[in-house]
Amino acid sequence: MPNIFVFTASRDEALEHYKKTIENPIPESLLIKFLGKNFLRELRRVYPEGPIYAWGATPKSNNIRIWNAMSIGDYVLSYRRGILTKLFRIIGKVHNREFAEYLWGRGKYPDNLGLTWEYMYFLQHISDINKPSPITFRGHTGPLKERARAKVEAVIREALGRSLDEIDRYKRMEILSVKLKRMLRVKKIRKPDKVRALTLSILRRIERGNYYVPDNWSKRKVRVGQSILRELLLEMYESRCCICGLDIEDLLEVAHIRRWSDDPYNRLNPSNCILLCVLHHKALDKGLIKIENNKVYCAEKVMMSASDSVKEYLLRFHGKRIAQPAISAQQAIANLKKYLELS
């Protein structure tokens, strides 16, 4: 379950910042200038298209603690003079004094004199709220504890007609649909309508429980099928390795429990797959670890190693349970079909 944070923009200084980078998005050219193309690319992996907003915090111990607790996919509410104004989703964060000073200058009040809001985070706007807050907030707050969270979530449901959990699932599938559309568009496919039809047929096959892939399937069908399977697994596992929790999509792979080459009848079966980082996928394939009854077990070769790296990346997971999917494959398929407008 994602965390909820709150930032305030009640005094004049903060209101100026609010108008600049919350009511108006950050130009991509500025993101590239100060943070580079790779950083923008990472933001776009999380949030493929749409305006990007930004907020930041001064380098005070409590602000740094809260900033460190923030993760991509968490939610942030803006608060202005007793009103919860907007709901955002975190898509990235960076500590950059130069960029913060360019955007917001330096503090002029006694409690922030000469400081800038260098602990920056970047946001996807979900919706306006504009409802009275059940709690008075000051500065940065979060992650919200159970009672405060319940009160704030009640306001979100009243304003938007859906729970935060429903909103989160919708947004995740919306992003997944954009990524899949882009996948079909970018790979120099001459007849995208045919590929979309193929995508639908593969989704329906998986939905019906037909996971068979013959060895003579065309390269295009295999490519699209594997891409769809990977996107489904990323969504089901919230883009995290089910062993170590690593959440960089470029380092995550679909691992087949019964191998692709050994079992053609389960090649597209999400229940025959787990999401692993490249290290743990390779370790599984090489027999250095195995997964039984949803627990990780290390091979004797690993158990005998005295390497600190082996202890850190393999041995410390020995006997521990792997994470289970956050949503079912059927949910992911149904939502994907809906948002792709394929059903």
N, C-alpha and C positions, 0 to 999 in steps of 0.2 A: 504494500500500500504506500503510495507516495506521501511525502511529508507536505505540510502547509506552513509557509512563512508569511510574514507581514512586513511591509515597509511603509513608513509614514512620510507624508509630504504636506505638512501643516503650516510650517512657518515660511516666510517669504522666500528665503533662499532655496528651500526644497521645492517650492511651487514653481520657481523658475526652471529648475532642473526637470521637474515633472512635465512642464510644457515642452521642453526641448527634446527629451528622449523617451517619454512615455506617451504623450499625446502625438508625438511625431517619431517616425522610425529612424534608425541609424542608416545612412547611405552605405551601401556595400563598398563603395570606393574608400570610405574612411576605415572600415574594418580591414580592408586589404592594406591600406597605408600604414596603419599602426600595428596590426596583428598578423598580417600576411595572408596569402591565398590559402595556405593549408588550414589556418584557423577557420576561415570562412567555409572551406570545404567541410570541416568537421561539423560546423553549425548546420550546414545544409544536409548532412547525413541524418541528423536528428530531426530537422525541420526543412523538408525539401524545397518548399517555396512559400513566399509570403513575407511581409514586413518584419524586421527584427528591431526590438526595443531594448533599452539598457537601463540599469540602475547600478548603484555602487554604495560602498560604505567606507568610512574613514578607518585608518589603521589603529583602532582601539581594540583592546583585548576581547571584549564581548562581541564586537562586530566581526572580528576575525574568527572567533569560535563559531558564530552562526554561519558565516560564509563557508567555513570548512565543512559544516554539517549539510550544506546544500548539495544536491546531486541532480544531474540531468534527469528530467522527468518529474521532479518535484513541482509543487505549485506555489505561487506567490500572489498575495492580495495586496493591492495598494489601498492606503487609508489616508483620508484627508478630512481633518476636523470633524471626526465623529461618523464619517461615512466610509463604507467599504466601496471603493469606486470601480475597480477592475480586477479581473482574474487573469493571471498569466501562468504559463508553463516554462520552466527553466530549460533552455536549450544549450547553454554553455556558460563558462565562467573563466575569468582570467584575472591575475593580479598585474595591473599595468598602470603605473603612476602617470606616465606621459600622456596616455590616451585619456585618462580620467581628467587630468588638468585641462587638456584641450577641450573636452566636452563641458566640464562643469566649473572650471577654475579652482580657486582655493577658498577655504572657509573664512568667514569674516566675524563669526560669533566667538565669544570667549571660550566656549567649549570645543570649537573646532578650528581655531585661528591658525591659518597657515597650512592646514591639512587639506588633502584632496580625497576624493571618494574612489580610491585606487583598487579596492576589492570589488571588482566589477562582475556583474552577471547579466546574461543576455536572455531575452524573453520572447516567447510567442504569445500574442494576445489571444485569449480564449473568448472572453465576453466582458461587456460592461455589467457591473452589478448595481451600483448606485442605490444602496440600501443602508439604513442606519446600522452601525456596528453594535453588537451586543456587548462588546468589550472596548475599553479605552486603551489604545496602543500608543507607545512612545518609542521612536527610533526603530531599530530592527528587532523583530521578535520571531522566535521559532527555533526548532520545529514545535508547533503547537501541541500541548499535552491533551489528554483525552477529553477533559471537560471543555476546555476552550475550543478544541477542534470541533466537538459536537455542536456547540453554539454557532460557530462560523459556518459549518457545513449546512446547518439549518437555513441560514441566510442564503447560501448559494442555491440550495434546492428551491427556496421560495422565489428567488430572482430568476432562475433559469429553468425551473421545472424538472430538473434532473439532479441526481446525486453526483458528488464529485467522482465516485467510482464509475458511474455511467459515462460521465464526461470524459474521464481518462481513457476508457476503453474505446469510445468513439474517436477520440483524437489519435490514438495509436493506430486504429484501423484506417483512419483517414490518411495518415502519413504513409502507411503501408500501401494503400491504393495508389498514391502518387508515385511511390517508388516503383511499383510494378508497372504502372503506365509508362514511366520513364524507361524502364528496362525494355519494354516492347518497342519503344520509339527509338532508342539510342543505338541499338545494335545493327543498324543498317539493314533493317528488314524491309523488303520492297512492298510487301502486302500486309500491312499491320492488321487489317480487318480479319484476315485469315489466322493470324497469330492470336488475336483476341478470341476468336472462335475456338482455337486449339486450347488456349488458357482455360476457357470455360469448360471445355470437355474434360480437361485434366482435373479441374476442381470437382466436377461432378463425379468423375471416377473415384477420386479420394473420398468424396462424401458418401458414395454408395458402398465403400469398402473394397473397391477393386484397385489393388495396389500393384498389379502385375505389370512389369516392364520387360518385354522380350529383348533378347540380345541384339536383334536386328532392327530395333527402333531407329528411326532417322535421327541424325545429330541434332536437328532443330527441336524435335519432340523431347529428346533427352535434356537438352539445354533448358527449354522452357519448363519442363517438369521439375528439374533439379532447382531451378531458380524459385519456382513457386513453393516447393517444399522448404527451401531455406527461409523464405520470407514468412511462411507459416510458423516455423520453429522459432525464428527471431521474435515473432509476436507472442507465441505461447510462453516463451521463457523470458519475456521482457528484455531481450537482447543482452542476456547475461549467461556466462558459462555456468552450467548447473553444478560444477564442482567448486570452482574458486570464485565465481561471481564477477569475473572480468567482463567489462561492459563496452569494449571497443569493437564495433561491428566488423571492422576489417580483420580482426583477429579471432572471429568466431566462425565455426564450421559445423555442418550437420554430420553427426557420427551415427552410423547405422549399428544397431545392436547385433542383428543378424546381417552380415556383410552383404553389400550390393552384389558381389560376384557369387555369393553362396545361395542367395534366396531371391530369385526374380519376382516372387509373388508378394514380397513385402518391401520392394524398392521405394515405393511412394507412400508407405504407411507411416504417418507421423508417430504412431505408437511404437514403431520400431526404431525411432530416432531420438537422440538427445542432442542438445546444443552444447558444444565444448569449445574452449579456446584451442588454438593450434597446438600448444604444448600437450595438453591433456588428451587431445584427439590422437596425436602421434603416439603418446605413451600407451593409449588404449590399443591402437593398431599393432604396436610392437609387443604387446603382451606384458608391458611393464606395470600396468595397472589393469584391474578388471572391475566390473560393476555387477554385484549380485545382491538381489533383494534391496535395490536402491541404495546400496552402500558401496563405497570405494575400498578396494583392497590392493595393496602393493605387492608385487612379485618379490621373490626372495632376493633377486639381484638388487632391487631398490632398498630392501630392508637391510642389506649388508653394507650399503654405501655409507661412508663417513663424510661425504660432501655436504657442506652447509647449504648449498643450492638445492641438492636433492631433498634435504630435510625441509627446506622452506617451500618448495614447489610441488613435492610429491608426498613425502612421508607424513606431513602434518594433516593430510586429508585421509590417511589410512583409518578405516573404520567409520568414517563420517558419512552421513546421508547426503545424497545429491538433492538439489532443489527440484521440486515438482513444478510442472507448468502452472502458470497463473490462470490461464484459461484453456478450455478444451480445444482440440482440433476442429470439432464441429462448429464451435462458436467462431473461431477464426475464419473458417471457410465461409460460413453464412454472412459474417460481417464483410469479408472481402468481396464477395459477390454483390452484396448490397451497395457498397461504396464505389465499386467499379461499374455499377449499373449494367452488370452482365446477366443477372438473373431474370 
